[in-house]
Amino acid sequence: MKIVLAFDSFKNCLSSPEICRILRESLLAAEPSCEVLALPLGDGGEGTARAVVNACGGEIFHCPVHDPLFRMTDAEWGLLPDGSAIFEMASASGIELISRAERDPMKTTTYGTGELLRHLACEKSIRKFCIGIGGSATVDGGVGMLQALGVKFYDANRNLLPVPADGNAIGRIRFCDVSEVPPEVRSTEICIASDVNNPLCGESGAARVFAPQKGADPAMVEVLEQNLFNFGQRTVSAGIADGFDHPGDGAAGGVGFALRSYLNARTASGAELVLDLLDFDRKIADADLVMTGEGRSDFQTAHGKLCRIVSEHARKAGVPVILLSGALGERFEELEPFFDGLFALSSAPCPLEEALENTPENLRRMGRAILNLLRLPLKKTVSAQ
């Protein structure tokens, strides 16, 4: 029996390699003859860069930048054999870099992401990038990132906006100046690895859909919505963008819009990018089962998230696929058509901290339980004989 483990990370808990390792050990302990292939994945958020680097034979490096609250942190990036670079904005501006109590998209900034991009373009002379923009802590429209790249923003009185700008400050933008962006940055070729196709504003936009996950209360959401709308309008008025309703503009609190408009970046499915680099279709062709999962699965998983993409590839190959996530959330039943089984790790209601602490053991338990289910047809055949 061949089982392929194709997991995303469980945010604030376990990385995708850790999940795959724990499950693999559990499955092999229960059935040593089983072939278990671990393929840690990412779709633009945490784990994407390492998944691609491991698949391509690249190398991981680090660079000091400012985190979402403008404290120093160590961002990770990967150099690929073709001389291009890949990094996740989560490594510089991610929600996992700040505590739950510190989450406030009115105060967080993407400045560190811009610092990393500028360093790689100007100091390392890299011209081709893949940037994963999942897992951010920000809803600043990417303005902080653009400031780090040399874009200047001004208020109605022609006063320079403070650096770094945050989700609150972008509402004061009236004018922008891109003349000081270095030519090395202007000449970059950027592919955005994203797992969402939301526009910048509106009911399905960055503020209303994603800001609550990043610490915004209902009043903050409305302010952020107006601030993003203002930023989008000013960018269009300056002739930099042709609109801000493109699919993916709302990704990472508006970073998708900033990269597309100011740096001519193109967007690709982060999940498809990683699966292609991993030669995923070939590796699952002779599998008996694919297992995938994420920290929390809900109706949004069905709309381009990694687990849904994995299920599409498995179904195309004629391989059963099950979802094993930390929790099943709102309208999870909408996922039933895409998977042969839906499983959650938590066996009973408990505090979040306890659930996170118990995740490794719950993974082992669920691994054994799923393997026992797979054995049922075999046991029935043996009994009949």
C-alpha positions in Angstrom: 0.0 0.0 0.0 1.3 3.4 -1.0 0.1 6.5 0.9 1.2 10.0 -0.1 1.2 12.8 2.6 0.6 16.2 1.0 0.0 18.6 3.8 0.0 22.4 4.3 1.2 23.8 7.6 -1.0 24.0 10.7 -0.6 27.7 11.5 0.7 28.6 14.9 1.2 24.9 15.6 3.2 22.6 13.2 5.0 23.1 9.9 4.2 20.9 7.0 7.4 18.9 7.3 6.6 18.2 11.0 3.1 17.1 10.2 4.4 14.7 7.4 7.1 13.3 9.7 4.7 12.6 12.6 2.1 10.9 10.3 4.7 8.9 8.5 6.1 7.6 11.7 2.6 6.7 13.0 1.6 4.9 9.8 4.9 2.9 9.5 4.7 1.9 13.2 1.2 0.5 12.6 2.1 -1.1 9.2 5.8 -1.4 8.5 5.2 -2.8 5.0 3.3 0.4 3.9 5.1 2.8 1.6 4.6 6.4 2.8 5.8 9.3 0.7 6.0 12.6 2.5 5.6 15.7 0.3 5.4 18.8 2.5 3.6 21.6 0.6 2.8 25.3 0.7 0.5 27.5 -1.4 2.1 30.9 -1.0 2.2 31.0 2.8 4.5 29.3 5.4 6.4 26.4 4.0 6.2 27.4 0.3 9.8 28.5 -0.1 11.2 25.4 1.6 9.0 23.1 -0.4 10.2 24.7 -3.7 13.8 24.8 -2.6 13.7 21.1 -1.6 12.1 20.2 -4.9 14.5 22.2 -7.1 17.7 21.6 -5.1 18.2 25.3 -4.1 19.6 26.8 -1.0 18.0 28.7 2.0 19.4 32.1 3.2 18.4 34.7 5.7 18.2 38.5 5.8 17.5 40.9 8.7 14.3 43.0 8.2 11.6 44.6 10.2 8.6 42.5 11.3 4.9 43.7 11.1 5.3 45.8 14.3 8.7 47.2 13.0 10.9 45.1 15.2 13.9 43.3 13.8 13.5 39.7 12.6 15.3 37.2 10.4 13.5 36.6 7.1 14.1 33.5 5.0 14.5 33.3 1.3 15.6 30.7 -1.2 18.0 30.8 -4.1 17.0 28.4 -6.9 19.4 26.8 -9.4 18.3 29.2 -12.3 19.4 32.2 -10.2 15.9 33.3 -9.3 14.7 33.8 -5.7 11.7 32.6 -3.8 10.4 33.9 -0.5 7.2 34.2 1.6 6.1 37.6 2.8 5.0 35.7 5.9 8.7 35.4 6.8 9.0 39.1 7.0 5.4 40.3 7.6 3.6 37.2 8.8 1.0 36.7 11.4 3.1 34.1 13.1 5.7 36.7 13.9 3.5 38.5 16.4 1.5 37.2 19.3 -2.3 36.9 19.3 -2.6 39.8 21.6 -0.5 42.0 19.2 -2.7 41.4 16.2 -4.0 44.7 15.0 -4.1 45.4 11.2 -4.4 49.1 11.9 -0.9 49.0 13.3 0.9 46.4 11.3 3.0 47.0 8.2 4.5 45.2 5.2 7.7 47.3 5.3 9.9 44.2 6.0 8.7 42.5 2.8 9.8 45.5 0.8 13.2 45.5 2.6 13.7 41.9 1.7 12.8 42.4 -2.0 15.0 45.5 -2.2 17.9 43.7 -0.6 17.7 40.8 -3.1 17.3 43.1 -6.1 19.9 45.7 -5.3 22.4 43.8 -3.2 22.2 40.3 -4.6 21.4 41.4 -8.2 18.5 39.0 -8.5 16.0 39.9 -11.2 13.5 37.1 -11.1 11.3 36.4 -8.1 8.5 34.2 -6.9 6.8 35.8 -3.8 4.3 33.8 -1.7 1.9 36.2 -0.1 -0.1 34.0 2.2 -0.1 34.2 6.0 0.4 38.0 6.4 -0.5 40.0 9.5 -1.3 43.1 7.5 -4.0 45.1 5.7 -1.9 48.1 4.6 -2.5 47.6 0.9 1.2 46.9 0.5 2.0 50.5 1.1 4.7 49.8 3.7 6.4 47.4 1.3 6.3 50.1 -1.4 7.8 52.7 0.9 10.7 50.3 1.5 11.2 50.1 -2.2 11.4 53.8 -2.6 7.8 54.9 -3.3 6.8 58.1 -1.5 3.3 58.8 -0.3 1.9 62.3 0.6 -1.2 63.5 2.4 -3.6 66.3 1.3 -1.1 69.0 2.6 1.8 67.4 0.6 3.3 66.1 3.9 5.3 62.9 3.5 3.4 60.0 5.0 5.3 58.5 8.0 7.5 55.5 7.5 6.4 52.8 7.9 2.8 53.3 6.9 0.3 51.0 8.5 -3.4 50.1 7.9 -4.5 53.3 9.6 -2.2 55.7 7.8 -3.1 54.7 4.2 -6.4 56.5 4.5 -4.5 59.8 4.3 -2.8 59.1 1.0 -3.5 61.7 -1.7 -0.4 61.7 -3.9 2.4 59.2 -4.7 5.9 59.5 -6.2 7.6 56.5 -7.8 10.6 58.4 -9.1 13.0 57.1 -6.5 12.3 53.4 -6.9 15.8 51.9 -7.9 16.2 50.7 -11.5 17.2 47.3 -10.1 13.7 47.0 -8.5 11.9 48.3 -11.6 13.5 45.7 -13.8 12.4 42.7 -11.7 10.2 40.0 -13.0 7.8 38.9 -10.2 5.4 36.0 -10.0 3.0 36.2 -7.1 2.2 32.8 -5.5 -1.3 33.3 -4.0 -4.1 31.1 -2.8 -6.9 33.7 -3.1 -8.6 35.6 -5.9 -10.4 38.3 -3.8 -10.4 41.9 -5.1 -9.0 44.8 -3.1 -12.4 46.2 -1.9 -16.0 45.2 -1.5 -17.8 42.4 0.3 -15.2 39.9 -0.8 -12.3 42.3 -0.5 -9.2 42.3 1.7 -10.7 44.1 4.7 -14.1 42.4 5.1 -12.8 38.8 4.4 -9.4 38.8 5.9 -9.0 41.6 8.5 -11.0 39.9 11.2 -8.5 37.0 11.1 -5.8 39.5 11.7 -7.3 41.1 14.8 -9.7 43.6 13.4 -13.1 44.3 15.1 -16.1 45.3 13.0 -15.3 49.1 13.3 -11.7 48.5 12.2 -12.9 46.5 9.2 -15.0 49.5 8.0 -12.1 51.9 8.4 -9.7 49.5 6.6 -12.2 49.1 3.8 -12.4 52.9 3.3 -8.6 53.2 3.6 -8.0 50.5 0.9 -10.6 52.1 -1.3 -8.8 55.4 -1.0 -5.4 53.9 -1.8 -6.9 52.1 -4.8 -8.5 55.3 -6.1 -5.3 57.4 -5.6 -3.2 54.7 -7.5 -5.7 54.7 -10.4 -5.7 58.5 -10.5 -1.9 58.6 -10.7 -2.1 56.4 -13.8 -0.3 53.5 -12.0 -3.2 51.0 -12.0 -6.1 50.3 -14.4 -8.4 49.5 -11.5 -8.4 47.6 -8.2 -11.0 44.9 -8.8 -8.7 42.4 -10.4 -8.8 38.8 -9.0 -6.1 38.5 -6.4 -5.7 42.3 -5.7 -7.0 41.7 -2.1 -4.5 39.0 -1.3 -2.4 39.6 1.8 -4.3 42.7 2.7 -3.7 44.4 -0.7 -0.2 43.3 -1.4 -1.4 41.6 -4.5 -2.7 44.9 -5.8 0.5 46.7 -4.8 2.8 44.2 -6.6 0.6 44.1 -9.7 0.2 47.8 -10.1 3.6 49.2 -9.0 5.8 46.3 -10.2 3.9 44.7 -13.0 3.8 41.4 -11.1 1.7 38.5 -12.4 -0.3 36.1 -10.2 -0.2 32.3 -10.3 -1.7 29.7 -8.0 0.8 29.0 -5.3 -0.5 25.5 -4.9 -0.2 24.7 -8.6 3.3 26.1 -8.7 4.5 23.9 -5.9 2.8 20.8 -7.2 4.3 21.3 -10.6 7.8 21.7 -9.2 7.3 18.6 -7.0 6.3 16.5 -10.1 3.2 15.7 -7.9 1.1 14.0 -10.6 3.8 11.4 -11.4 4.5 10.7 -7.7 0.8 10.0 -6.9 0.1 8.0 -10.1 0.6 4.6 -8.4 -0.7 5.7 -4.9 -3.5 4.0 -3.0 -4.4 7.0 -1.0 -3.5 10.8 -0.8 -3.8 12.5 2.6 -3.9 16.3 2.8 -4.9 18.9 5.4 -4.4 22.3 7.0 -4.9 23.9 10.3 -8.5 24.7 9.8 -10.7 23.8 6.8 -14.0 25.6 6.0 -15.9 26.7 2.9 -13.0 28.9 1.8 -10.8 25.8 1.3 -13.0 24.9 -1.7 -12.0 28.2 -3.4 -8.4 27.6 -4.6 -6.8 26.6 -1.3 -4.0 24.0 -1.4 -6.1 21.1 -0.1 -8.7 21.6 -2.8 -6.0 21.7 -5.5 -4.5 18.5 -4.1 -7.9 16.8 -4.3 -8.3 17.9 -7.9 -5.0 16.3 -8.9 -5.7 13.1 -6.9 -9.2 12.7 -8.4 -7.7 13.2 -11.9 -5.3 10.4 -11.2 -8.1 8.2 -9.9 -6.6 8.1 -6.4 -8.8 8.4 -3.3 -8.1 11.5 -1.2 -9.0 12.4 2.4 -8.8 15.6 4.3 -7.2 15.5 7.8 -7.2 19.0 9.3 -6.8 20.5 12.8 -10.4 21.6 12.8 -13.4 21.7 10.5 -15.0 25.2 10.4 -17.8 27.1 8.9 -19.8 25.3 6.2 -17.2 22.5 6.0 -19.9 20.3 4.5 -19.3 22.2 1.2 -16.0 20.3 1.0 -17.7 16.8 0.9 -17.8 16.7 -3.0 -14.0 17.1 -3.2 -12.8 14.5 -0.7 -13.5 10.8 0.1 -13.4 11.6 3.8 -13.3 14.6 6.1 -11.5 14.3 9.5 -10.7 16.7 12.3 -8.0 16.1 14.8 -9.8 17.4 17.9 -11.9 14.6 19.5 -13.7 16.9 21.9 -14.2 20.6 22.6 -11.2 22.1 24.4 -9.3 25.4 24.8 -7.3 26.4 21.8 -4.0 26.1 23.7 -4.8 22.6 24.7 -5.8 21.7 21.1 -2.5 23.0 19.8 -0.5 21.2 22.5 -2.3 17.9 21.7 -1.9 18.1 17.9 1.1 15.8 17.5 -0.5 13.0 19.5 -3.8 13.6 17.7 -2.0 13.2 14.4 -0.6 9.9 15.5 -4.0 8.7 16.7 -5.8 9.7 13.5 -3.0 8.2 11.4 -3.6 4.8 13.1 -7.4 5.1 12.8 -7.3 5.9 9.1 -4.9 3.0 8.5 -7.3 0.7 10.3 -10.1 1.8 8.0 -7.9 1.1 5.0 -7.4 -2.4 6.3 -11.1 -3.2 6.6 -11.5 -4.5 3.0 -8.5 -6.7 3.4 -9.7 -8.1 6.8 -13.1 -8.9 5.2 -11.4 -10.8 2.3 -9.3 -12.8 4.7 -12.3 -13.7 6.9 -14.3 -14.9 3.9 -11.6 -17.3 2.9 
